[in-house]
């Protein structure tokens, strides 16, 4: 996974990221949005429009943000 949506998105859900994604890989998971790693093309368009700076590259996650990567993986694994 190249990008992860982290805590600033929780209960914010501004949705600019959804609007700019060229491959529709961002989905509303209820409490926040999630990026589908199987669909994402790693273009980064979502990063620049996020008003709360919630989207980070997986290699740049802050300590404790691993839980958001796990939440995204669980969300998309449960959809299958």
C-alpha beads as a LAMMPS data file, in Angstrom:
LAMMPS data file: protein, C-alpha beads

80 atoms
79 bonds

1 atom types
1 bond types

-500.0 500.0 xlo xhi
-500.0 500.0 ylo yhi
-500.0 500.0 zlo zhi

Masses

1 110.0

Atoms # bond

1 1 1 0.000 0.000 0.000
2 1 1 1.449 3.361 -0.944
3 1 1 -0.957 5.729 0.815
4 1 1 -2.805 5.464 4.107
5 1 1 -5.556 7.691 5.470
6 1 1 -4.826 8.411 9.132
7 1 1 -6.502 9.865 12.233
8 1 1 -7.227 13.430 11.043
9 1 1 -9.816 11.921 8.678
10 1 1 -11.790 10.225 11.427
11 1 1 -15.209 11.820 11.595
12 1 1 -13.998 14.642 9.285
13 1 1 -14.571 13.032 5.900
14 1 1 -14.265 16.138 3.743
15 1 1 -14.198 13.921 0.594
16 1 1 -11.988 16.052 -1.639
17 1 1 -9.769 12.977 -1.987
18 1 1 -12.647 10.926 -3.371
19 1 1 -13.434 13.579 -5.964
20 1 1 -9.884 13.739 -7.387
21 1 1 -9.020 10.040 -7.412
22 1 1 -8.723 8.976 -11.066
23 1 1 -9.312 5.280 -10.295
24 1 1 -11.993 5.526 -7.582
25 1 1 -9.921 3.665 -4.998
26 1 1 -11.088 5.682 -1.970
27 1 1 -14.192 4.472 -0.164
28 1 1 -16.244 5.684 2.762
29 1 1 -15.781 3.179 5.569
30 1 1 -18.170 4.784 8.005
31 1 1 -15.879 6.549 10.447
32 1 1 -13.328 7.572 7.804
33 1 1 -12.252 6.991 4.206
34 1 1 -9.991 4.116 3.159
35 1 1 -7.688 3.659 0.163
36 1 1 -7.901 0.310 -1.632
37 1 1 -4.285 -0.783 -2.183
38 1 1 -5.312 -3.140 -4.995
39 1 1 -6.813 -0.311 -7.034
40 1 1 -4.624 2.682 -6.105
41 1 1 -2.131 3.707 -8.794
42 1 1 -0.015 5.756 -6.341
43 1 1 -0.548 9.022 -8.206
44 1 1 -0.749 11.124 -5.016
45 1 1 -3.599 13.321 -6.226
46 1 1 -5.453 12.706 -2.971
47 1 1 -2.561 13.904 -0.822
48 1 1 -2.489 17.419 -2.217
49 1 1 -6.228 18.058 -1.766
50 1 1 -6.752 16.612 1.712
51 1 1 -7.755 19.587 3.888
52 1 1 -6.695 17.852 7.116
53 1 1 -3.407 16.302 5.884
54 1 1 -4.628 12.817 6.762
55 1 1 -3.106 10.981 3.783
56 1 1 0.486 9.820 4.103
57 1 1 2.739 7.358 2.348
58 1 1 2.992 4.103 4.238
59 1 1 6.735 4.574 4.703
60 1 1 6.158 8.008 6.274
61 1 1 3.552 7.007 8.842
62 1 1 4.036 8.346 12.350
63 1 1 4.406 5.890 15.237
64 1 1 0.949 4.647 16.129
65 1 1 -0.458 5.135 12.627
66 1 1 -0.052 1.436 11.841
67 1 1 -3.563 0.944 13.160
68 1 1 -4.929 2.914 10.172
69 1 1 -3.101 0.675 7.734
70 1 1 -4.576 -2.330 9.540
71 1 1 -8.066 -0.784 9.463
72 1 1 -7.844 -0.228 5.704
73 1 1 -6.628 -3.763 5.084
74 1 1 -9.426 -5.185 7.237
75 1 1 -12.048 -3.027 5.505
76 1 1 -11.114 -4.210 2.017
77 1 1 -10.506 -7.837 3.079
78 1 1 -14.007 -7.971 4.584
79 1 1 -15.555 -6.691 1.340
80 1 1 -14.303 -9.711 -0.611

Bonds

1 1 1 2
2 1 2 3
3 1 3 4
4 1 4 5
5 1 5 6
6 1 6 7
7 1 7 8
8 1 8 9
9 1 9 10
10 1 10 11
11 1 11 12
12 1 12 13
13 1 13 14
14 1 14 15
15 1 15 16
16 1 16 17
17 1 17 18
18 1 18 19
19 1 19 20
20 1 20 21
21 1 21 22
22 1 22 23
23 1 23 24
24 1 24 25
25 1 25 26
26 1 26 27
27 1 27 28
28 1 28 29
29 1 29 30
30 1 30 31
31 1 31 32
32 1 32 33
33 1 33 34
34 1 34 35
35 1 35 36
36 1 36 37
37 1 37 38
38 1 38 39
39 1 39 40
40 1 40 41
41 1 41 42
42 1 42 43
43 1 43 44
44 1 44 45
45 1 45 46
46 1 46 47
47 1 47 48
48 1 48 49
49 1 49 50
50 1 50 51
51 1 51 52
52 1 52 53
53 1 53 54
54 1 54 55
55 1 55 56
56 1 56 57
57 1 57 58
58 1 58 59
59 1 59 60
60 1 60 61
61 1 61 62
62 1 62 63
63 1 63 64
64 1 64 65
65 1 65 66
66 1 66 67
67 1 67 68
68 1 68 69
69 1 69 70
70 1 70 71
71 1 71 72
72 1 72 73
73 1 73 74
74 1 74 75
75 1 75 76
76 1 76 77
77 1 77 78
78 1 78 79
79 1 79 80
